[in-house]
Amino acid sequence: DNSDQVAASIAGQMASFNAAVQYYTKESGTAGVNNDFEQTRFVVGYKTGPFSLAVDYAVTETDTKSIDAETTGLNFVYNAATGVQLYAGARNAQANSGVEDENAFLMGARVKF
């Protein structure tokens, strides 16, 4: 396989704010195949006391446009007690130049032992 792959990420925190950027690309090395893949993601968050909030955005592109997509999310976490988290999130995903447009809402809890 003659594919080339590059991945990088950087994250930082200042006071209650944090941010991250991620990048991934894969160039197809197969003769006659032109389906290079590239993904970029941005995340910005804020934490105060037991509450956390994050907004993220990601875009995926391919040469053949077979899976070009964008997704945006809004996520909340509440640390209810030691080892207990409640979370909620909303996400929009679009593909095929906006022809496919889906929304998702989720809620749940996590307990650490």
Helices and strands as residue ranges (DSSP letters): E 4-14, E 17-27, E 37-48, E 51-62, E 69-81, E 84-95, E 100-111
